[in-house]
């Protein structure tokens, strides 16, 4: 049976339409417009089953403002638009959009070597509106006339906005914990308040500790800010060890930028608020106190106490593992006139702090070579005259990693000769420190040109998709970093020899996706015999193949195991001849491996199909115990659509999963949408999606 995503092999030349079910070709049959202007193509327009228009990929995508790169060897089309990357492979209805798998009605096609894309769905994936009217064979593509918001984020403001142009907000992401700067559009809409509805505000009204709901455009510039805070009132009974206590028993953590002000508007040391009625300004998500307005008049000098007190100890701006040469900033609030120091859990390292204001101590420490700290808090010590001291732990655990990753198993080996075929270039990665390997940082260059787009990268290594190389010496450079920013680099060369091809053909019998227990057979026709093995990228490597009685053919098999996941993985055969030369050749098509059907693997039980929920829900479902599930909620309102929230959770021992947080379905600028979809994705090796289930539902205010 021929799959819908397979290459069109029969085309009827006709100007008039033919019957439904027959692929037809004709330049005058389909009328295509983009923002009202007609589009024409030198190549013919295809109709698939008289239902779907297929347009020549490169001129069509260029008309939409995208760049298209067609790799005929790998039968792959790479598409790029600001903020969007799209990968399609001939013969597959799966596409990768920004690294996430999507499914199309029909996949990438070719005719006479020219790639064709399903026009309407491709346009929608790239963010355009597309209306296909089969009765009149018209396809209208338009740029959405909607808000330019491309993404949203929730963060805590860490410092007052500066006076630079453009204004930059220094924020900490609520979900990621990452600290970064984001530019604010001069025309951004800003709202702020302690309760709904928020009031229109200026950028100068934003205060450190505000919870920010940010709307960003495709360039990552903030175009909308909803800033919220919460207020509490009470008598402060104690401020000590990063906690503020009230007389009614409530306690609140201190924010790293906490500031106190007296009733006269002048600064007040936070210890001076003890015993006074005060209004607290809190971050509504973290409950941290960032501002205190006390009835006592301002006084920046803390009151004297019988023994020293550490009110708060912070690591301003710390957000990620620290690497070699990074700076660790330190801040302590407490009694005045004491000796302040911080002890790091590495060779008893002690950092002295300077008293910059009465009772406020700051310092910084540059990370030296060899230092390693694996998720440990730091200890602050405040010693007064007379020897009395107080200690406190930092509320944040610190990771320090100065060891660069290791790049090993270089292939082809340095100086190794290979045949004039398609060499498979690969390396393995190994991290040496506690921060973890950042696979997204991996890059490969071949002969001085970036080749990362043609590489398959995982947490354990990198494999470059083979291609024909000219005879001679070729230089490779691979680099990868860990999450602390330590970078490893490997440079080497190999030689492509001049001789005729020794592997004549490579084939496999996997015409459809494989599942655990299925067996795939790999066949190779050779010009000379030797040691022959095959690889399936990302699945298995170095599987021996056996010489067949015909004398110039080899055959090998592999049984798909549980956990094997591959999306059009390259099948490569390696032949090492009697002279120890290595020859490689890849099959024309890849192999796809999947887990069991989605219905047997993962479900969504809350909400249920067709249910009308309240404004807030906590998604839940079932999946294999111990597995990782990514849930995603999307919405649709009129022509608008997008993502509400997503999260990765671990399935419990009872085979159920539940979101770690409640989801608010009411959206900024949208309100309650017309409909929602809850999707659960079962994640396999390398977080590849191996099974998926979805339900559609609605919500009420």
N, C-alpha and C positions, 0 to 999 in steps of 0.2 A: 504494500500500500504506500502511495506517495504522500508524504506529510505536506501540510499546507505551507510550511516554511522552506520547502525544497526549491531548487533552482528551476525556473520555467524552461522547459525544453521544447515546447511546441507553441508557436505563435501563428495566428491567422492574420495575414495581411488584408486589411479591409478599411475602407473609409466609413462605410455604414456599420451599424451595430450588428452583432451576431447574438445567438441565443445565450441565455444565462447558463453558466457552467463552463463556457469555453473561453480560455484566455484570448483576448483580442488586442490588436495593435492598431493605432490610428492617431495621427497628430491632431485631427480636427474634432475628435469625439469629445474630449474633455477640455473644458474651459477653466483655466486657473487664474485667480486674481490674488494680489497681495496688497492690502490696504487700498483696494479699489482699482489698482493698476494691473492690466493683464500681463501674465508671464508666458513667454514662449520659449521653446527649447529646440535645439538643432536635432536632438535625438527624438525618436518616437515616444509617445506616452503609452503606457501599458495599462490594460484593465485586467485585474485578476478575478476570474469567475464572474465578470461583469458586475462586481460589487465594490471592488477597492481600486482606486487609481494608484498606479506606481509611476513615480517621476524619476528621471535621471538624477542621481544623487548630487553630484558635485555642482552643476549649475543651479539646481533647485535650492540647495542649502546656502550657496553663495548669495542668492537673491534674498534670502532671509537674514543675511548679515553674519552667517556662521562660516567657519572654516571647516573644510572636509579633506581628510587624508585617506586615500584608498590604497590599501596594501594588497595587491593581487596575490602575492605568495601566500599570505596568511588568510586571504579571503575575508579581510576585516576592514570596516569603515570606522574611522575615528572622527567625531564631530565635536567642535568646541564653540561655545558662545560664552560671553562673560558670565561666570558663575555656574556654568553648566558644561559637563562633559558627557558624551554619549558614545558608546561602543556597540557596534553591530557586527555579527558574523553571518556569512551566507549559510543557509541551511538551518538556522536556529531562530526560534521566536523569542528567545531570551535576549535582552539588551542590558547593558550596564549603564545606569544613569547616576553620575556622581558616585560611582562605586557601588550602588545598590541595584539589585536585580529587578527588572520590570519585564512584563510579558506583553507581546504585541499579538494582534490578530494574525498577521502574517509577518514574516521576517524579511531581512535583506535579500534581494534577488539580484541575479546578473543576467544580462543578455548581450552576447557577443563581446564579453569581457567588460561591459559597462555596468557598474552597480546601480541598482534601482531601489528606492525606499518607498514604503507605504506612506503616502504624502500626508494624509490627515493626521494620523497618530504621531508621526515624527514631528510635525509642526506643534502639536499639543505638548509633546514631551519637552520641546524647546521653549515653552512658555507662551505660544501664540494661541489665539482662538482659531478653530478650523471648522467650517460648516460644509459638509459634503452632501449634495442633493443628487441622489442616484437617478431620479426621474429625469432631470435635465442635464445630468453629467456635468455639474458645476461644482468647483471647489473654491470656496472663498476663505482666504487666510487673512487675519487682521491682527494688528498689535493691540493687546488689551488696553482699553482706555480706563484704567483703574489706578489705584494707588501704586506707587513705585516700590512699595514694601516687598522685599524678596525674602526676608527672614526676620525672626524675632528672637530676642534673648532677654533673660532676666538676670540682673546683676545688682550688686551693692556699690554705691558710690563711695570711694575711699578718700577723696580729697576735694576741696572746693574747686570748681572749674576755674582755670586760669584765664588770663587776659590775652592769650595768644590768638592768632587768626590763622586757620579756623580754630574754634574752641575745641579742646580735647578733654574728654572725660576719662578719668582714671578709675577703672572698675574691677571688681572681682566677680566672675561668673558664679551664679548660685549653684548650678549643677556641676560644672567642671572645676570650680575653685581656682580657675586660672585668672591671673592678674594681667591686665593689658590696657592700652590706650585705645580709645575709639574717637574718631573725628565727628563733630556735631555739625550738621548742615545749618548754614545761617538761617534758613527758612523753616527749620524744624519746629513742629508743634510740641510745646511743652505744657504739661499739666501737673499740678501737685496738690496734695491735700492729705489730711489724716483720715478722711472717709469719703465715700462716694456721694454725689458726683465730685470729681476733681475740678479745681479751678485753674483757669489759664494762668501760666506763670512765665517768668523770664529765667534765663539760664543762671542769673545771679541768685535766684531763689533756691536753687538746689543746694542741699547740705549734705556733708559726709554722713553716711549711714542710711541715706534714703534708699529704699528698694525701688529699682528702676525696671520698668517693663519697656524695652527698647524695640523700636521698629527700624530696620536697616535696609538700605537699597542693595543692589547687586554689587556695588563697589565697597560695601561694608561701612558706609557712612550712615550715621544715625539721622533719621528723618522724623522720628517721633519719640517722645519721652513721657511716660506716665510715672511720676514719682510719688511714692506713698510712704508714710511713717505712722507711728502710733504713739499716743501719749498716755502716760500713767501718772498718778499723783499720790504722794504718801510721804511719811516721815522717814528719812534715811537713818537707819540704825547702825550700819557698818558698810565700809568699802574695803575689801581685803581679798587678795588672791584672785583677782579678775572677777569678783562677784560683788554686786551691790544689793544690800538687803533692806527691806522696808519693815515698818513696825507691825504690819499685818502678816508677816511670815513669808511674803513673796521675795524671791531672789531673781536677779537678772544678770547675765554675763555682760562684761564691759566690751564694747567695740574697740578695735585697735586704735581708732582716732578719737576716743572719747574726750569731750571738752566740757567743763563746767563754767557757768556764768552766774554772777551774783545778781541780786535784785536791782542793782544800779547799772547793770549792763557790762561791768568790767569782769575780767577773768577771775575765776575762783578755783583754787586747787581742789581736786575732787575729794580729798580728805576733809576739806572744810565744809562739805555738805552734810557730814554726819551730825545727827541731832536736829536737822532742819527739815521743814516741809519743802518739798521740791517737786517740780514737774519734770518728768523724764521723757525724753524723745528716743523712741526705740525703732529699730528695723523690724517691720511686722513679720518677716519670714524667720529671722534668726533669733529674735527677741533680745538682741544686743542693745545696750544703752550706749548711744553715741552723743547725747546732749543732756545736760542737767541744768535746769534753771532753779536756783535756790533762793529762799527768802532772805538768806544772809547776804550782806553786802560783799562785793567782790574783794578777794585777797589772794594773790597768787602764792603766798607763803603758806604751807600746810601747818596746822596746829601741832604743837609739841605733844608727844605721847611718851609714856613711861619706857617703852621700848620701840625700836623701829618697826614700821609697818610698810609692807609692799601692797599698795592698792591694786596695781595692775602691771602685768609684764607682757609685752607684745613683740611680734616679729613683723613690723610693717612691710607690706608688699610681698611677703613670702607666698608663693603659689605653686611651686613646682620643685622637683629635685634640683639641687644646686651642684654645678659642675666646677671644674678647675677654674680659678680666677673670678668666680661669681662673688657677689657681695651679700652678706647676711646682715640686715639692719636690725638693731635692737633698741627697745624703748621701755623704760620703767617709770612708774609713778609711785611715789611713796614719801616717807619722811625726808626732811631736808637735812643737808649738812652731813650726810653719811658717805661711806665708801660703797659704790655699787659695782658689781661684777656679775658675769654670766659664765657658767661652767658648761662646756660642750662635752658630750660623752665620747671623747676621742683623745686618748693619751692625756686625760685630765687638763685639757686646754681651757684656760681661763681668759676671758676678755673683760678688760676694765671699761666702765662707762663713765662719761663725763656729765656733771650736773650742769645742764645748760640753762635751767631755770630752777628756782627753789623747789626741790622735790621732784624734778623731772630730769631723768638721766637717759642719755642716748649714746650709742656707739655703733660701730660697724666692724665686720671681720671679713677679710678676703680669704676664700677657700684655698688652702695650699694643696700641693700634689700629695697623693697618697691618702688623703682624708676620706673616711667612709663612715656614714651614720645611716643606719637602717631604721627608719620610723621611730624616732625617739624624741621625747620632749627635752627642752633645755631647762636648766636650773638657774634662777636668778637669786642673788644673795645681796642683802643690804646690811652693812655693818656700821653701827653708830659708834661714836666716841665712847670708850669704856668697854667695847668688845661685844655688846649685845647685838644680835643679828636676827634677821628674818629671811626666809626662803620662800620661793614660789616657783611652780612649774609653768612653762609656756602652755597656752591652750592649744597650740598647734604642734603636731609631731613633725620633725624635720627629717628629710632624706638628703644626704650628701653623697655624691658619687663622682669621683675624679678619674675612674678607670675607663678608658675608651673601650668600645666593643672590639671583638676579634673577627677579622675576615679571613677565612680559611678555605681549603678545598678548591683552589683555583682551577677552573677547567675551561679551555684546554690549559695544561700546565705551562708555566713560563718557558718559552723557547721551544715548546712542543710543535712538531710538524703535524699538520692535518691535511686531509685530502681537499681538493677544490670543490667541496660540496657545501653543506649547510652546517657549520660548526655550532654546537650548543655551548654557549658561554654561561657559566654558572659559578656561584660562590656560596659558602655557608656563613651564617652569622652566629656569634655567641656573645652575649653580654657578660661582663665581668663584675658589675656592681649591682646595687640594690634598686636602681631607678627603673630598669627595664628598657628593652630595645624599642626604638621608635621606627617601625617599619616604613612609615610615610616619609622618612628622611632619606631612604635609600635611593641612590642614583648611580647610573652607569653611563659612561661615555666610551664610544668606540672611535678610534682614530680622531680624537678631539671633538667629536660631535655627540651631543646629548642623545642617548638611546633609551632613556628611562621609559618612554611611552611604549616601547616594544618589549618591556620586561614584565615578568610576573614576580611580584614581591610578596614575601611572607615574613613571619617573625623569625624564621630559621634560615632564610637565604633569599637569593635572587637568581632567576633564570631568564636569560634573554631569548626571545623567540628567534629561532634560526632564520638566516637569510643567506643568499649567495654572496660570497665575498671574493674579491679579485685575488689572484695569486700574489704572494709577497708577505711582508711583515705587517702585522696589525697590533695596535696598542690599545689596551683596555685600562680604564680607571673606574674603580668602584669605591663608593664611600657610603657610610651609614653612621648615624648618631644614636645615642641613647637619650632618654627623656631629660637628662641633666645637661645635654648639649655637648657631651664629649664625642668627638668624631674620629672614626678610623678610616684610613684610606689605603687602598691596595692598587698598585700600578704594575702591569706586566705586559709582555708581548708574546705572540705566538705566530707561527709561519704557515701560510696556506700554500701547499705545494702545487706544482704544475703537472697535472696528469689527467687522464680521462676518468670519468666517474666510475667508481667501483660498486656502488649501490645503484641499481638501475630503477627500482621501484619499491615503494612501501605501501602496504594496504592493511586495512583491518575490517572486521565484519560487524562492527557496532553501528548498525544503521539507525538505531533508536537509543534513547537513554537507557543505561544499564542500572540494575539494582543489585543489592547484596545477593550473592549466589550465582549471578550470571557470569558467563565466561566469554571473554573477548579473545579472538585469535588474531595475531599479528603475522603478516607474511612479507617476505622481502626477496626480491630477485637481485642477484649479484653477478658481477663480472669475474670476481675472484673469490675464493673461499678464505675463511679465517675464523677468528672468534667473533661471534655475532650476538649482540644483546639489544634489548629494546627498553625505552623509558616511556612512561606516561607522566607528563609533567604534573608535579604536585601530588602524584598518587604512588608511583613505584618507579624504581630505577635499577638498571643493570640486570634485567631478567634474561637468562640465557635462551637462545633460539637454537633449534636443531636443524641440521642439514637434511634435506629431503632426498629421496632416491633419484630425483631428476638431476641432482648434482649442482644446480645453480640457484636453488631456492632454499630459504630458511623459514622455519615456522616456530612460533612461541605462543603461549597462552597465559592469561591471568584471570583468576577468579576474584570478582569484586567482593571486598570485605565490608563489614559494618563500619560506618564512619567515612568510607571513601566518598568524596564529593569532588566533582570536576565539571566545569562548564566549557565544553569544546576544547579540552586539554590536548596539547600537541603530542602526537605519537612519533617518537624518533628512534631510528635504528642506527646502531653503531657497529662498524666493521673494523676490526684490527687485523691488518693483513700480515703476511709472513715477514715483511720488512718492518713491522711494528708501527706502520702508519695508521692513523685513525681516520676513518671515513664516516660521515654521518649523513642521513637523509630523513626528512620528516614526511609523514603521510599528508596527502592533500587535504584531508578532513580530520577533525579532532574527535575526541571521545567525551561523551557526557555521562556522568554517574550521579545518581540521585539516591536519597534515602527512600523508605517506604512511603506510600501515598500519604498526603497531608492529613487526611481524615483519620488515619490510624496513629498519627504522631502528635498533633497539636490541635487544640480547640479553643474557642472563645465561649465562655459560659455566662459572662457578664460584661456587656449587655447581651441580650438574646436577639435573634433575628426579628426585625420589625418592631422591637420594643420602643416605647416612648419613655425616656428616662427624665429625671430631674436635671437641673443645671450642672450638678457635680456628680461624677461617678468615679468608682475605683475599678478599672478593668480586671478581669480574672479569667481563668481557663484551666485547661489540663494539658499535660505534656509528660514525657518520660522523666522520672525522678532524677534530680541532679543535673538535668539539661539546662541550657541557657535559652531563654525566650526573649525576643524583642517584640514589644507591643507598640503599635502605632495607631493613633486616631487622626483621621483626616475629615475634612468637611467640604460641603458644596453649598453655595448660596448664589442663586442666579448664575452668572458667568464666573463668579469667584470660586476658587477652590484652593486648598492647601492643607498644611499639617497643623494639628492642634498641639499634640505632645507625643513623645516617644520615650521609651526607657528599656533597658536590658535588665531582666530579673532572672534569678535562679529558681528552678522548679523544686518544690519541697519533696520530702520523702514520701508524702502521700500522693504524689503525682499531680499536684495542683500548683498553679502560679497565680500571683496577685501583684498588681502594681504597688510600688512602694510609696505612692503618693496619690492624693485625690486630684482629679482632672476637672478644671473649670471649663465647661463647654461654651461659655459666653466669651466671644472674641472681641478684641479691640477693633473698632471701626466696623465690625460685622454684626455683633450681637449673637443671638441664637441662629444657627444656620438652618437651611432647609432640610438637610440630611447629613448624617455622619456615617463613617465606616470605621469599625474597630478590627484591626488585623493583628494576628499573632504569627510570628515567624520563628520557627525552630532553627537555632543556629548550630552549625557543625564546626568542623575544623577550620581555623582561620576566620571564624564568624561568618562562614558562607551560609546562605539560607538553604536549608534542606527540606523544609516543609512549611506550609502556610495555610492559614484558615482565616476567614473574614465573616463579619456579620454587619448588616446595615441597620441603622436605627435612627430615631429622631429624639429631640429633647424639647422640654418646655422650660419656661423661665422659673 
